[in-house]
Amino acid sequence: MKKILKIVLFTDIFILFCGAIFAQKQLPEEANQKVAAKDRGFDVFFDAGMYVGNKKNANYYRGLPTKESSYGDPNISYLLNNPLQLNNIMTVIEESGNHTIDRTSFDIEEISEMKYQMAFSFNIGIRYRLGEHFTIGLNFGQALLTARGDANFVFKNTSGVNVGDYSYQLYPIIGKERRNFFGLSLLCYFPTQSIVSPFIEINAHINSVKVKSADLVVENSPFSLINWYGEGVQYDPTITQTKVDPRLGGVGFGVGGGVGLKIAFTDWVAIEPMAQVYAEKANLRGYNKITPNYNFIIRLVVNDKVFSKNR
């Protein structure tokens, strides 16, 4: 994954360097002049779109711990090795199917690879225009991600239509997390004679991941794979227990870039559809290698010319 990081960094710097040379060649007379005051100023922006996380990070929610895992990380064994929880799972299955099962035969066959569903994301930020071609900005954003996979269970029927036969049932595992982003970006525009101008962007950010839940969902009944009650403590549904937040997730980082089009409706308002790719390290213990993640957004930009009397 270090290769991915190096490739993304090199590509971003190379593209930006080429863009700067191109911008200078387009308007060579500006090379020995100060940037016009009208080209400098501030923009504020808001964007929203779809964020696509990497399945290698999503596998954190499979419940298969690694050497780095702690007691609180999602663990299918924590659930299935709890006799009370296991009994509740089998009871739910029996009640939903109007049959009984041989509880000694109940077992898990396999767990599929997890995948993130496309998630809604948003960013708000401020930028400073260094001139006609370049801006530098700060932004804060958030995405709420859902990872999904399936656990395949097998058990022997002791009543109902298929007595004596083995049944195989797939039940979803669903993990949810919140990712916050705080980033620094540099954009290079390529002005044209029309209202549409292409641009490129490089971005570096710090991210913060908060794990919200990881559940095995059996016939619409969720069973948590996370130990919310402290190391060595099993969940007992028959009593009231105090929850202890294991503080899953943490701080990571990412670098990346994007390409897009600026569509300027007036001198002071524009929209910018764009695609972004990041080499990102999300702090999910045991599944925190640097991976590519993607974001597809539409950005609304309003600059300080909105306050100008001459606009």
Buried (B, 14 or more C-beta within 10 A) or exposed (E): EEEBBEEBBEBBEEBBEEBEEEBEEEEEEBEEEEBEEEEBBBBBBBBBBBBBBBBBBBBBBBBBBEEEBBBBBBBBEBBBEBEEBBEBBBBBBBEEBEBBBEBEEBEBEEBBEBBBEBBEBBBBBEBEBBBBBBBEBEBBBBBBBBBBBBBBBBBBBBEBEEEEEEBEBEBBBBBBBBBBBEBBBBBBBBBEEEEEBBBBBBBBBEBBBBBBBBBBBBEEBEBBBBBBBBEEEBBEEEEEBEEEEBEBBBEBBBBBBBEBBBBBEEEBBBBBBBEBBBBBBBBBBBBBBBBBBBBBBBBEBBBEBEEEEEE
